[in-house]
Amino acid sequence: MTIAGDSARTEARRQRGRAHELRRQADEAEARASRFDIAHRTESETAKVLAPLAGIGYHLLADRRWPGSKTAQVDMVVVGSAGVFIVDTKAWRDVAVHDGRITRGQEDVTDDVANLADLAWKTEAALAEIGLPPGEVHAVVALAGQKKVHAEVASVDVVGVHDLIAHITKRGRRLSASRVDQLLAAVLAHFPVIGEEDAVTAQVVVPATVLPRDPDPTLDPASSADPEPIDTEELHDRLLDGVLDAPIEEWMAFLDPAQAKLVRRNFNGPARIRGAAGTGKTVVGLHRAAYLARATGGRVLFTTYIRTLPAVLRSLLERLAPDMVDRVDFVNVHAFASQLLQERGVAFRIDGLEAGRAFADAWNVIGASSPLRAPRFTRRYWEEEIGHVIKGRGLTHFDEYADLARVGRKHALPVEIRQAVWDLYEAYSTNLRSRGVCDFEDVVLLARDAVREQPLDRYDAVIVDEAQDLSCAMVSLLHALVGDRPDGLTLIGDGQQTIYPGGYTLGEVGISLAGRGVVLDVNHRNTAEILEFAKQMVADDQFVDIEGVDGAGDAVSDVTRSGPTPAVRRFADRAEHDAALLARVEEVLRLVGTGRGDVGILTATNPQADKVMAVLDAAGVPSVSLKHYAGKSSDRVRVGTIKRAKGLEFKQVLLPHVPAKLLADAPDTESVAARERRELDRRELYVGMTRARDGLWVGALGRVPSRHA
């Protein structure tokens, strides 16, 4: 009786357990079905909200496979002129964001959002293979049924689904139509259709047709036609071709795959990016500024020697990364030093005219028997010696100068001449103090000393363009802002393009690169013909690079374009020269894809530039001085000095008023000091010539002297 009763009770418990398990499984199945139904409804809602974007050229890719996963999916990828947007729809309620974390009710869902951020990061790296710069891939969590919501978590934007279109389109036109079409091909390869076999990674697919203007938003363009496979190299070439006809400002922001990868590269201390003219150093620095601002969440200083270049670069960054432009300070070194002193309350007064008189007074008391008055030297030579060599290093005692290697100066100076130079320097300094004025070198030294006394904790990174043109004191000031922290200091430049006398080495400043140097060696800017012609100006040039080694210029491994041979015209008088200059301008403006704003006329001096603008004005040709050019597209010919054109480029370059002797061989009787000046002037011509992308014209004036004169 007892045994039978126990057996019945045991069986009853088993039956109840099985019934409970069945109910649990049924509840789970119902919950899964509910979640699937919710997911389906929320994704459909997102597709409907985004559908109008297809009418303005955007491509909507629904239900794509998460790269690297067999089962996970991405709800929607949007590709268009504003960039690439990876959209994940969530039916979350009671969402709150606090201290960088996001919760739904009591559940912390930050990790879910962080996974999407990681996907965007990896996608950005993959698309760098075709030259897409950082900052063009965005991760978005769309909250179903909600609007007027915006937060940021782990670099992911969290918005209401009804805010999506405004969120995407507020970035404006970031990419040209041709770049969007080619980018679409790479995105299709990176995000395969769910259920497809793994694609061959070496190929991408370009759809034979793009989405129609009013498609079903879930339509997959890859399924609308047979694909044409091409490799990534051909895809990059198509991107390059697409940007060639755009305004020169859009071309100036172009990156190739190697450059795009370099933008994202991490360095564990000060780093240097160098390369010959036309290899894209400045644009890499510009994209890197935006990348570091975004990655660090802090401020970045982008500086250079040229006063007008920062405004141009800021304008370009407004095109490239409008969300980062207010986190990057563009200012030249002298202006930065002046601003710093004003903030610190350090009194100083710059007066160029008074400084010039101070030097003239010091020079005029030097007797005719002084070695500084020797015919092989000029007053300008000694002005440069004091400004670039002595004050450029902040030397305070003669013993420092007596033993100095004088990097960049070709003429050896015995100790008695150095003593005469030091006496001239001290007389000049005394005259400045008596007038109560500073020169620009003094301002830099005051700022350097101010930062040494009280560090400035404002910047996470400093990027220096045309670093070879700076002085030792300038680099010391900028290095002090960030020290040796990872990704703190990036120096960009090319010793071959040094156009100022004197120089420095990083060892003098206490900077060690320790292998953190990268050389760019593919020239996309110049045609082979322009580059070959320009290289004649520096063929025999030797210089000491800032890394302390003798240099002869970095080699170029590839020049990707070819074109017409540069035109060199020689004239005996100005009238003939100016007529030919106008004829050349008219000729290049007839070329397809070339507007006035794509033409740069570059001179050695400001007075020459003023004369060119007067000639253009008399002929009714609109022009704008590079002094006032701020990187905006306009229908005006650009005119200015070669120095102001550093970091810029133009489809067509004209170099008027070139002394004929600079295009000829050096005379045998030339002094060492004169030869040094000639090398600097020819380097400057090299810089001007390599600003040209498609065409180059040189107008030479004067008689070519005999080599044995």
C-alpha positions as CSV (number, residue, x, y, z in Angstrom):
1,M,0.0,0.0,0.0
2,T,2.7,2.4,0.9
3,I,4.9,1.4,-2.0
4,A,2.0,1.8,-4.5
5,G,1.1,5.2,-3.0
6,D,4.7,6.5,-3.3
7,S,4.9,5.4,-6.9
8,A,1.7,7.3,-7.8
9,R,2.9,10.4,-6.1
10,T,6.3,10.2,-7.9
11,E,4.6,9.9,-11.3
12,A,2.3,12.8,-10.5
13,R,5.3,15.0,-9.8
14,R,6.9,13.9,-13.1
15,Q,3.8,14.8,-15.0
16,R,3.6,18.2,-13.3
17,G,7.3,18.8,-14.1
18,R,6.8,17.9,-17.8
19,A,3.7,20.2,-17.9
20,H,5.7,23.0,-16.4
21,E,8.6,22.5,-18.9
22,L,6.1,22.5,-21.8
23,R,4.5,25.7,-20.5
24,R,8.0,27.3,-20.1
25,Q,9.0,26.3,-23.7
26,A,5.7,27.7,-25.0
27,D,6.3,30.9,-23.1
28,E,9.8,31.2,-24.6
29,A,8.5,30.5,-28.1
30,E,5.9,33.1,-27.6
31,A,8.5,35.6,-26.3
32,R,10.8,34.8,-29.3
33,A,7.9,35.3,-31.7
34,S,7.0,38.5,-29.9
35,R,10.6,39.8,-30.1
36,F,10.9,38.8,-33.7
37,D,7.6,40.6,-34.4
38,I,8.8,43.7,-32.6
39,A,12.2,43.6,-34.4
40,H,10.4,43.1,-37.7
41,R,8.1,46.0,-37.0
42,T,10.8,48.4,-35.7
43,E,13.1,47.6,-38.7
44,S,10.2,48.2,-41.1
45,E,9.5,51.5,-39.4
46,T,13.1,52.5,-39.8
47,A,13.1,51.5,-43.5
48,K,9.9,53.6,-44.1
49,V,11.4,56.6,-42.3
50,L,14.6,56.5,-44.3
51,A,12.9,55.8,-47.7
52,P,12.9,59.5,-48.8
53,L,16.7,59.5,-48.7
54,A,16.7,57.3,-51.8
55,G,15.1,60.2,-53.7
56,I,18.2,62.4,-53.1
57,G,20.8,59.8,-54.1
58,Y,21.3,57.8,-50.9
59,H,21.6,54.0,-51.0
60,L,19.7,51.9,-48.3
61,L,21.1,48.5,-47.6
62,A,18.7,46.5,-45.4
63,D,19.3,43.3,-43.4
64,R,23.1,42.9,-44.0
65,R,25.3,40.4,-42.4
66,W,27.5,41.6,-39.5
67,P,31.1,41.2,-40.8
68,G,32.8,38.2,-39.3
69,S,29.5,36.7,-38.0
70,K,27.5,33.9,-39.5
71,T,24.2,34.9,-37.7
72,A,24.3,38.5,-36.5
73,Q,22.8,41.1,-38.8
74,V,22.9,44.9,-39.3
75,D,19.5,46.4,-39.7
76,M,20.4,49.1,-42.2
77,V,23.5,50.6,-43.8
78,V,23.0,54.0,-45.4
79,V,25.5,55.2,-48.0
80,G,25.3,58.7,-49.4
81,S,27.0,62.1,-49.8
82,A,27.0,62.6,-46.0
83,G,29.0,59.4,-45.5
84,V,28.3,55.9,-44.3
85,F,25.8,55.3,-41.5
86,I,25.4,51.9,-39.7
87,V,21.9,52.0,-38.2
88,D,20.7,49.6,-35.5
89,T,17.0,49.9,-34.5
90,K,16.1,49.2,-30.9
91,A,12.6,49.0,-29.4
92,W,13.9,50.3,-26.0
93,R,11.8,52.2,-23.6
94,D,12.7,54.2,-20.4
95,V,16.2,54.9,-21.9
96,A,18.5,57.0,-19.8
97,V,22.1,58.2,-20.5
98,H,24.3,59.1,-17.6
99,D,28.1,59.4,-17.2
100,G,28.7,57.7,-20.6
101,R,26.5,54.7,-19.8
102,I,23.0,53.9,-21.2
103,T,20.3,52.0,-19.5
104,R,16.8,50.7,-20.4
105,G,14.9,50.6,-17.2
106,Q,17.2,48.9,-14.7
107,E,19.3,47.1,-17.4
108,D,22.7,48.5,-18.5
109,V,22.9,48.2,-22.3
110,T,26.1,50.1,-22.8
111,D,27.9,47.0,-24.1
112,D,25.3,46.5,-26.9
113,V,26.0,50.1,-28.0
114,A,29.8,49.6,-27.7
115,N,29.6,46.6,-30.0
116,L,28.1,48.9,-32.7
117,A,30.9,51.4,-32.1
118,D,33.5,48.7,-32.6
119,L,31.8,47.7,-35.9
120,A,32.0,51.3,-37.1
121,W,35.7,51.4,-36.2
122,K,36.4,48.2,-38.1
123,T,34.4,49.4,-41.1
124,E,36.3,52.7,-41.1
125,A,39.6,50.7,-41.2
126,A,38.3,48.5,-44.0
127,L,37.2,51.4,-46.1
128,A,40.5,53.1,-45.7
129,E,41.6,50.5,-48.3
130,I,40.0,52.7,-50.9
131,G,41.1,56.0,-49.3
132,L,38.0,56.9,-47.3
133,P,39.2,59.2,-44.5
134,P,38.4,58.7,-40.8
135,G,35.2,60.4,-39.6
136,E,33.0,59.3,-42.6
137,V,31.6,56.1,-40.9
138,H,29.0,56.7,-38.2
139,A,27.2,54.3,-35.9
140,V,23.6,55.1,-35.0
141,V,21.1,53.5,-32.6
142,A,17.6,54.4,-33.6
143,L,15.0,54.2,-30.9
144,A,11.7,53.0,-32.4
145,G,8.7,55.2,-32.3
146,Q,10.6,58.1,-30.7
147,K,11.6,61.6,-31.8
148,K,13.5,64.6,-30.5
149,V,16.0,62.3,-28.8
150,H,19.8,62.7,-29.1
151,A,22.6,61.4,-27.0
152,E,26.1,60.0,-27.5
153,V,27.4,56.8,-25.9
154,A,30.8,55.2,-26.8
155,S,31.0,57.4,-30.0
156,V,27.5,56.1,-31.1
157,D,24.7,58.5,-31.7
158,V,21.5,57.5,-30.0
159,V,18.5,59.2,-31.8
160,G,14.8,58.8,-32.2
161,V,13.9,57.0,-35.4
162,H,12.0,60.0,-36.6
163,D,15.1,62.1,-36.2
164,L,17.2,59.9,-38.4
165,I,16.9,61.8,-41.7
166,A,17.7,65.1,-40.1
167,H,20.6,63.5,-38.2
168,I,22.1,62.1,-41.5
169,T,21.5,65.0,-43.8
170,K,22.8,67.7,-41.3
171,R,26.3,66.8,-42.3
172,G,25.7,68.2,-45.7
173,R,27.4,67.1,-48.9
174,R,30.6,65.4,-47.8
175,L,31.3,63.2,-50.8
176,S,30.9,63.7,-54.5
177,A,28.5,61.5,-56.5
178,S,31.3,59.5,-58.1
179,R,32.9,58.8,-54.7
180,V,29.5,57.7,-53.3
181,D,29.0,55.3,-56.2
182,Q,32.4,53.7,-55.8
183,L,32.1,53.7,-52.0
184,L,28.9,51.8,-52.3
185,A,30.8,49.0,-54.0
186,A,33.2,48.6,-51.1
187,V,30.3,48.7,-48.5
188,L,28.4,46.0,-50.4
189,A,31.5,43.8,-50.1
190,H,32.0,44.6,-46.4
191,F,28.3,43.9,-45.5
192,P,27.2,40.9,-47.5
193,V,23.5,40.0,-47.9
194,I,22.4,37.5,-45.2
195,G,22.6,34.0,-46.5
196,E,25.2,34.7,-49.1
197,E,28.4,32.7,-49.1
198,D,31.5,34.6,-48.0
199,A,32.8,36.9,-50.7
200,V,36.3,36.8,-52.0
201,T,38.1,39.4,-50.0
202,A,40.3,40.5,-52.8
203,Q,37.4,41.8,-54.8
204,V,34.5,44.2,-54.5
205,V,31.3,44.4,-56.5
206,V,30.1,47.4,-58.4
207,P,26.4,47.1,-59.1
208,A,25.7,47.6,-62.8
209,T,22.8,49.8,-61.8
210,V,22.3,52.0,-58.7
211,L,19.1,52.3,-56.8
212,P,16.3,54.2,-58.6
213,R,15.1,57.5,-57.2
214,D,12.1,56.0,-55.5
215,P,12.9,52.4,-54.7
216,D,11.5,49.9,-52.1
217,P,13.9,50.8,-49.2
218,T,14.6,47.1,-48.7
219,L,15.7,46.6,-52.3
220,D,19.3,45.3,-52.5
221,P,21.1,47.0,-55.4
222,A,23.4,44.0,-55.7
223,S,20.5,41.8,-56.7
224,S,19.2,44.1,-59.5
225,A,21.9,43.2,-62.0
226,D,24.8,41.0,-62.6
227,P,27.8,42.4,-60.8
228,E,31.0,43.4,-62.4
229,P,34.0,42.3,-60.2
230,I,36.9,44.7,-59.9
231,D,39.8,44.8,-57.5
232,T,40.4,47.5,-54.9
233,E,43.3,49.1,-56.9
234,E,40.9,49.7,-59.9
235,L,38.3,51.0,-57.5
236,H,40.8,53.5,-56.1
237,D,41.7,54.6,-59.6
238,R,38.0,55.3,-60.3
239,L,37.8,57.4,-57.1
240,L,40.9,59.4,-58.3
241,D,39.4,60.0,-61.7
242,G,36.1,61.2,-60.2
243,V,37.8,63.9,-58.1
244,L,40.0,65.3,-60.8
245,D,37.3,67.4,-62.4
246,A,36.0,68.7,-59.0
247,P,37.1,72.1,-57.7
248,I,40.7,72.1,-56.5
249,E,39.6,72.4,-52.9
250,E,37.9,69.0,-53.1
251,W,41.0,67.5,-54.7
252,M,43.1,68.9,-51.9
253,A,41.2,66.7,-49.4
254,F,41.7,63.4,-51.4
255,L,43.4,60.5,-49.7
256,D,44.8,57.3,-51.2
257,P,44.6,54.0,-49.2
258,A,48.1,54.3,-47.7
259,Q,47.4,57.8,-46.6
260,A,44.1,56.9,-45.1
261,K,45.8,54.2,-43.0
262,L,48.5,56.6,-41.9
263,V,45.9,59.0,-40.6
264,R,44.7,56.4,-38.1
265,R,48.2,55.1,-37.1
266,N,49.2,55.3,-33.5
267,F,52.7,56.4,-32.4
268,N,54.1,56.0,-28.9
269,G,55.9,59.3,-29.0
270,P,56.8,62.2,-31.3
271,A,56.5,61.1,-35.0
272,R,57.4,62.5,-38.4
273,I,55.7,62.2,-41.7
274,R,57.9,63.2,-44.6
275,G,58.0,62.8,-48.4
276,A,58.7,64.6,-51.6
277,A,56.4,67.3,-52.9
278,G,53.0,66.0,-54.1
279,T,52.9,63.0,-51.9
280,G,50.0,64.3,-49.7
281,K,51.7,65.2,-46.5
282,T,49.5,68.2,-45.6
283,V,46.2,66.5,-46.3
284,V,47.3,63.5,-44.2
285,G,48.1,66.0,-41.4
286,L,44.7,67.6,-41.8
287,H,42.8,64.4,-41.6
288,R,44.9,63.3,-38.7
289,A,44.0,66.4,-36.8
290,A,40.3,65.5,-37.1
291,Y,41.0,61.9,-36.2
292,L,43.0,62.8,-33.1
293,A,40.4,65.3,-32.0
294,R,37.8,62.7,-32.3
295,A,39.8,59.9,-30.7
296,T,41.1,61.8,-27.7
297,G,38.0,63.9,-27.1
298,G,40.4,66.9,-26.5
299,R,41.8,69.8,-28.5
300,V,44.4,69.7,-31.3
301,L,46.8,72.5,-32.4
302,F,47.6,72.5,-36.1
303,T,50.3,75.0,-36.8
304,T,52.8,76.1,-39.5
305,Y,55.2,78.9,-40.4
306,I,53.0,80.5,-43.1
307,R,50.5,83.1,-41.8
308,T,47.7,82.5,-44.3
309,L,47.8,78.7,-44.5
310,P,45.8,78.0,-41.3
311,A,42.7,79.7,-42.6
312,V,42.8,77.6,-45.7
313,L,43.2,74.4,-43.8
314,R,40.4,75.3,-41.4
315,S,38.1,75.8,-44.4
316,L,39.1,72.4,-45.8
317,L,38.5,70.8,-42.4
318,E,35.0,72.3,-42.4
319,R,34.4,70.2,-45.5
320,L,36.1,67.1,-44.1
321,A,35.0,67.0,-40.5
322,P,32.5,69.8,-39.6
323,D,31.9,68.1,-36.3
324,M,35.6,68.5,-35.3
325,V,36.5,71.9,-36.7
326,D,35.8,73.6,-33.4
327,R,38.2,71.2,-31.6
328,V,41.2,72.0,-33.8
329,D,43.0,75.3,-33.5
330,F,44.5,76.5,-36.8
331,V,47.1,79.2,-36.2
332,N,50.6,80.0,-37.4
333,V,53.5,79.8,-34.9
334,H,54.0,83.5,-34.5
335,A,50.3,84.2,-33.9
336,F,50.2,81.3,-31.4
337,A,53.2,82.7,-29.5
338,S,51.6,86.2,-29.5
339,Q,48.3,84.9,-28.2
340,L,50.0,82.9,-25.5
341,L,51.9,86.0,-24.2
342,Q,48.7,88.1,-24.2
343,E,47.0,85.4,-22.2
344,R,49.8,85.3,-19.7
345,G,50.0,89.1,-19.4
346,V,53.5,89.3,-20.8
347,A,54.2,92.8,-22.2
348,F,55.7,93.0,-25.7
349,R,55.4,95.2,-28.7
350,I,56.1,94.1,-32.3
351,D,57.0,96.9,-34.8
352,G,58.6,95.7,-38.0
353,L,59.6,99.1,-39.1
354,E,61.3,100.0,-35.8
355,A,63.0,96.6,-35.8
356,G,64.3,97.3,-39.3
357,R,65.7,100.6,-38.2
358,A,67.3,99.0,-35.1
359,F,69.2,96.6,-37.4
360,A,70.1,99.4,-39.9
361,D,71.6,101.5,-37.1
362,A,73.6,98.5,-35.8
363,W,74.8,97.7,-39.4
364,N,75.7,101.3,-40.3
365,V,78.3,101.7,-37.4
366,I,80.3,98.7,-38.7
367,G,83.5,99.9,-40.3
368,A,84.5,99.2,-43.9
369,S,87.4,97.0,-42.7
370,S,85.0,94.6,-40.8
371,P,85.0,91.0,-42.3
372,L,81.2,91.4,-42.4
373,R,81.6,94.0,-45.2
374,A,83.6,91.6,-47.4
375,P,82.2,91.6,-51.0
376,R,81.3,87.9,-50.8
377,F,78.7,88.7,-48.1
378,T,75.6,90.9,-48.1
379,R,73.7,92.7,-45.3
380,R,70.8,90.3,-45.9
381,Y,73.2,87.3,-45.2
382,W,74.0,88.7,-41.7
383,E,70.4,89.6,-41.0
384,E,69.5,85.9,-41.7
385,E,72.4,84.7,-39.7
386,I,71.2,86.6,-36.6
387,G,67.5,85.9,-37.1
388,H,67.6,82.2,-38.0
389,V,70.8,80.9,-36.5
390,I,71.4,82.9,-33.3
391,K,67.9,84.0,-32.3
392,G,66.3,81.0,-33.9
393,R,68.0,78.9,-31.3
394,G,67.8,81.4,-28.5
395,L,71.6,81.5,-28.0
396,T,72.6,83.8,-25.1
397,H,76.4,83.4,-24.9
398,F,79.0,83.8,-27.6
399,D,80.6,80.4,-26.6
400,E,77.4,78.7,-27.8
401,Y,77.6,80.4,-31.1
402,A,81.4,79.9,-31.5
403,D,81.0,76.1,-31.4
404,L,77.7,75.9,-33.3
405,A,77.5,73.6,-36.4
406,R,75.2,76.2,-38.2
407,V,73.0,73.6,-39.8
408,G,71.8,74.8,-43.2
409,R,74.5,77.4,-43.8
410,K,77.1,76.5,-46.4
411,H,79.7,79.2,-45.8
412,A,82.1,78.2,-42.9
413,L,82.8,81.1,-40.5
414,P,86.0,81.3,-38.5
415,V,85.9,82.4,-34.9
416,E,86.9,86.0,-35.7
417,I,84.0,86.4,-38.1
418,R,81.6,84.8,-35.6
419,Q,82.8,87.3,-33.0
420,A,81.9,90.2,-35.4
421,V,78.5,88.6,-36.0
422,W,77.9,88.4,-32.3
423,D,78.9,92.0,-31.8
424,L,76.4,93.0,-34.5
425,Y,73.7,90.8,-32.8
426,E,74.3,92.5,-29.4
427,A,74.2,96.0,-31.0
428,Y,70.9,95.1,-32.7
429,S,69.5,93.7,-29.4
430,T,70.5,96.9,-27.6
431,N,68.8,99.0,-30.2
432,L,65.6,96.9,-29.9
433,R,65.5,97.4,-26.2
434,S,66.1,101.1,-26.4
435,R,63.1,101.4,-28.8
436,G,60.9,99.2,-26.6
437,V,60.1,96.8,-29.4
438,C,60.5,93.1,-30.3
439,D,61.0,91.2,-33.5
440,F,59.2,88.0,-34.3
441,E,62.1,85.8,-33.1
442,D,61.8,87.5,-29.7
443,V,58.1,86.7,-29.4
444,V,58.8,83.0,-30.0
445,L,61.5,83.0,-27.4
446,L,59.3,84.8,-24.8
447,A,56.5,82.2,-25.4
448,R,58.9,79.3,-25.2
449,D,60.2,80.6,-21.8
450,A,56.7,81.3,-20.6
451,V,55.7,77.6,-21.3
452,R,58.8,76.4,-19.6
453,E,58.0,78.4,-16.5
454,Q,54.3,77.5,-16.5
455,P,53.2,74.6,-18.7
456,L,50.1,75.0,-20.9
457,D,47.8,72.0,-20.5
458,R,45.4,72.7,-23.3
459,Y,46.2,70.3,-26.2
460,D,46.2,66.5,-26.5
461,A,48.1,66.7,-29.8
462,V,50.1,69.2,-31.9
463,I,50.5,68.8,-35.7
464,V,53.2,70.9,-37.4
465,D,53.1,71.3,-41.1
466,E,56.2,72.4,-43.1
467,A,58.2,71.6,-40.0
468,Q,61.5,72.1,-41.9
469,D,60.7,75.9,-42.1
470,L,60.5,76.4,-38.4
471,S,63.3,77.5,-36.1
472,C,64.8,75.4,-33.3
473,A,63.0,77.7,-30.7
474,M,59.7,77.3,-32.5
475,V,59.9,73.5,-32.4
476,S,61.0,73.6,-28.7
477,L,57.9,75.7,-27.9
478,L,55.5,73.3,-29.6
479,H,57.2,70.2,-28.2
480,A,56.8,71.7,-24.7
481,L,53.0,71.7,-25.2
482,V,52.6,67.9,-25.4
483,G,56.0,66.5,-24.5
484,D,56.7,62.9,-25.6
485,R,53.2,61.5,-24.9
486,P,51.8,59.0,-27.5
487,D,50.4,60.7,-30.6
488,G,51.3,64.1,-29.0
489,L,53.6,65.7,-31.6
490,T,53.4,65.0,-35.3
491,L,56.0,66.8,-37.5
492,I,55.2,67.0,-41.3
493,G,57.6,68.2,-43.9
494,D,60.2,67.7,-46.6
495,G,63.8,69.0,-46.2
496,Q,64.0,69.5,-49.9
497,Q,61.4,72.2,-49.6
498,T,63.3,74.3,-47.1
499,I,63.2,77.9,-48.4
500,Y,64.5,79.8,-45.4
501,P,68.2,80.0,-44.4
502,G,69.6,78.2,-41.4
503,G,68.0,75.1,-40.0
504,Y,68.0,72.8,-37.0
505,T,68.1,69.2,-36.0
506,L,65.6,67.4,-33.7
507,G,68.6,66.4,-31.5
508,E,69.1,70.1,-30.7
509,V,65.5,70.3,-29.4
510,G,65.8,67.0,-27.4
511,I,63.3,65.2,-29.6
512,S,63.9,61.5,-30.4
513,L,61.8,59.8,-33.2
514,A,63.2,56.4,-32.3
515,G,61.9,54.9,-35.6
516,R,58.6,56.8,-35.6
517,G,59.1,58.2,-39.0
518,V,57.0,57.5,-42.1
519,V,57.8,58.3,-45.7
520,L,55.1,58.9,-48.3
521,D,56.4,58.1,-51.7
522,V,53.5,58.1,-54.2
523,N,52.9,61.4,-56.0
524,H,49.2,61.8,-57.0
525,R,49.4,65.6,-57.5
526,N,51.9,66.3,-60.2
527,T,52.1,64.8,-63.7
528,A,55.3,62.9,-64.4
529,E,56.3,65.8,-66.8
530,I,55.8,68.5,-64.2
531,L,57.7,66.6,-61.5
532,E,60.6,65.8,-63.8
533,F,60.9,69.4,-64.8
534,A,60.7,70.7,-61.2
535,K,63.4,68.2,-60.0
536,Q,66.0,70.0,-62.2
537,M,65.8,72.9,-59.8
538,V,67.1,70.7,-56.9
539,A,69.1,68.1,-58.8
540,D,72.4,69.0,-57.1
541,D,70.9,70.2,-53.9
542,Q,72.4,68.9,-50.6
543,F,70.9,69.7,-47.2
544,V,71.0,68.6,-43.6
545,D,67.6,67.1,-42.7
546,I,66.0,67.8,-39.3
547,E,66.9,64.3,-38.3
548,G,70.5,65.3,-38.5
549,V,71.5,63.4,-41.7
550,D,72.7,64.7,-45.0
551,G,69.8,64.6,-47.5
552,A,69.2,64.8,-51.2
553,G,65.4,64.6,-51.2
554,D,63.1,61.6,-50.7
555,A,62.6,59.4,-53.7
556,V,59.2,59.0,-55.4
557,S,58.3,55.3,-56.1
558,D,55.3,56.1,-58.4
559,V,53.8,59.1,-60.2
560,T,50.2,58.2,-61.1
561,R,49.5,60.7,-63.8
562,S,51.0,62.2,-67.0
563,G,50.3,65.3,-69.0
564,P,51.7,68.0,-71.2
565,T,55.3,69.2,-71.0
566,P,55.7,72.4,-68.9
567,A,56.1,75.5,-71.0
568,V,59.1,77.8,-70.4
569,R,59.0,81.1,-72.2
570,R,61.9,83.7,-72.1
571,F,61.3,87.4,-72.6
572,A,63.4,90.4,-73.1
573,D,60.9,92.9,-71.8
574,R,57.9,93.2,-69.4
575,A,55.3,94.1,-72.0
576,E,56.0,90.9,-74.0
577,H,56.0,88.9,-70.8
578,D,52.7,90.2,-69.5
579,A,51.0,89.7,-72.9
580,A,52.1,86.0,-72.9
581,L,51.0,85.6,-69.3
582,L,47.4,86.7,-70.2
583,A,47.4,84.5,-73.2
584,R,48.3,81.5,-71.1
585,V,45.5,82.3,-68.6
586,E,43.0,82.4,-71.4
587,E,44.4,79.2,-72.9
588,V,44.1,77.1,-69.7
589,L,40.6,78.4,-68.9
590,R,39.4,76.8,-72.2
591,L,40.4,73.4,-70.8
592,V,37.5,71.2,-69.6
593,G,37.2,71.1,-65.9
594,T,39.3,74.2,-65.2
595,G,37.8,77.3,-63.8
596,R,39.5,80.6,-62.7
597,G,39.7,79.3,-59.1
598,D,41.8,76.4,-60.3
599,V,44.6,78.7,-61.6
600,G,47.4,79.9,-59.4
601,I,49.9,82.6,-60.4
602,L,52.8,82.5,-58.0
603,T,55.7,85.0,-57.7
604,A,58.8,85.4,-55.6
605,T,57.8,88.7,-54.0
606,N,54.7,90.6,-52.9
607,P,55.4,93.5,-55.3
608,Q,55.6,91.1,-58.2
609,A,52.2,89.6,-57.1
610,D,50.7,93.1,-57.0
611,K,51.9,93.8,-60.6
612,V,50.4,90.5,-61.8
613,M,47.0,91.4,-60.2
614,A,47.2,94.8,-61.9
615,V,47.7,93.2,-65.3
616,L,44.8,90.8,-64.7
617,D,42.6,93.6,-63.6
618,A,43.4,95.7,-66.7
619,A,42.4,92.7,-68.8
620,G,39.1,92.1,-66.9
621,V,40.2,88.8,-65.3
622,P,38.9,88.5,-61.7
623,S,41.6,87.6,-59.2
624,V,42.1,87.2,-55.5
625,S,45.3,87.6,-53.5
626,L,46.5,84.6,-51.5
627,K,46.7,87.0,-48.6
628,H,42.9,86.9,-48.5
629,Y,42.3,83.3,-49.8
630,A,40.7,81.2,-47.1
631,G,40.2,77.9,-48.8
632,K,36.7,78.7,-50.3
633,S,35.9,77.9,-53.9
634,S,35.5,81.0,-56.1
635,D,35.7,82.0,-59.7
636,R,38.8,84.1,-59.3
637,V,42.4,83.4,-60.3
638,R,44.6,83.0,-57.2
639,V,47.7,85.3,-57.1
640,G,50.4,85.4,-54.4
641,T,53.9,84.5,-53.4
642,I,55.3,81.0,-53.6
643,K,55.8,81.1,-49.8
644,R,52.1,81.7,-49.3
645,A,51.3,78.9,-51.6
646,K,53.1,76.3,-49.5
647,G,50.6,73.6,-48.6
648,L,48.3,74.6,-51.5
649,E,47.9,73.2,-55.0
650,F,46.3,74.3,-58.2
651,K,45.3,72.6,-61.4
652,Q,47.3,75.1,-63.4
653,V,50.3,77.1,-62.1
654,L,51.9,80.1,-63.8
655,L,55.3,81.4,-62.5
656,P,56.0,84.8,-63.9
657,H,58.9,87.2,-63.3
658,V,61.4,84.3,-62.9
659,P,65.0,85.6,-63.2
660,A,66.5,83.8,-66.2
661,K,69.7,83.2,-64.3
662,L,67.9,80.9,-61.9
663,L,67.0,78.5,-64.8
664,A,70.6,78.4,-66.0
665,D,73.7,76.7,-64.5
666,A,75.5,78.4,-61.7
667,P,78.5,80.5,-62.7
668,D,81.9,79.1,-61.8
669,T,82.9,82.3,-60.0
670,E,79.9,82.3,-57.6
671,S,80.8,82.7,-53.9
672,V,79.7,80.2,-51.3
673,A,77.3,82.7,-49.8
674,A,75.8,83.5,-53.3
675,R,75.5,79.8,-54.1
676,E,73.6,79.3,-50.8
677,R,71.2,82.0,-51.8
678,R,70.8,80.6,-55.3
679,E,70.0,77.1,-53.9
680,L,67.3,78.6,-51.6
681,D,65.8,80.5,-54.5
682,R,65.8,77.4,-56.8
683,R,64.2,75.4,-54.0
684,E,61.6,78.0,-53.8
685,L,61.0,77.6,-57.6
686,Y,60.8,73.9,-57.0
687,V,58.1,74.5,-54.4
688,G,56.2,76.7,-56.8
689,M,56.4,74.3,-59.7
690,T,55.2,71.4,-57.6
691,R,52.0,73.3,-56.7
692,A,50.9,72.4,-60.2
693,R,48.6,69.4,-60.8
694,D,47.9,69.5,-64.5
695,G,49.9,72.2,-66.2
696,L,52.9,74.5,-65.6
697,W,54.0,77.7,-67.3
698,V,57.2,79.6,-66.5
699,G,57.9,83.1,-67.7
700,A,61.6,84.0,-67.5
701,L,62.9,87.6,-67.7
702,G,66.4,88.9,-68.2
703,R,69.7,87.8,-69.8
704,V,71.3,84.5,-68.9
705,P,74.8,85.3,-67.6
706,S,77.9,83.5,-68.9
707,R,78.9,80.5,-66.8
708,H,82.4,81.9,-66.6
709,A,81.3,85.5,-65.9
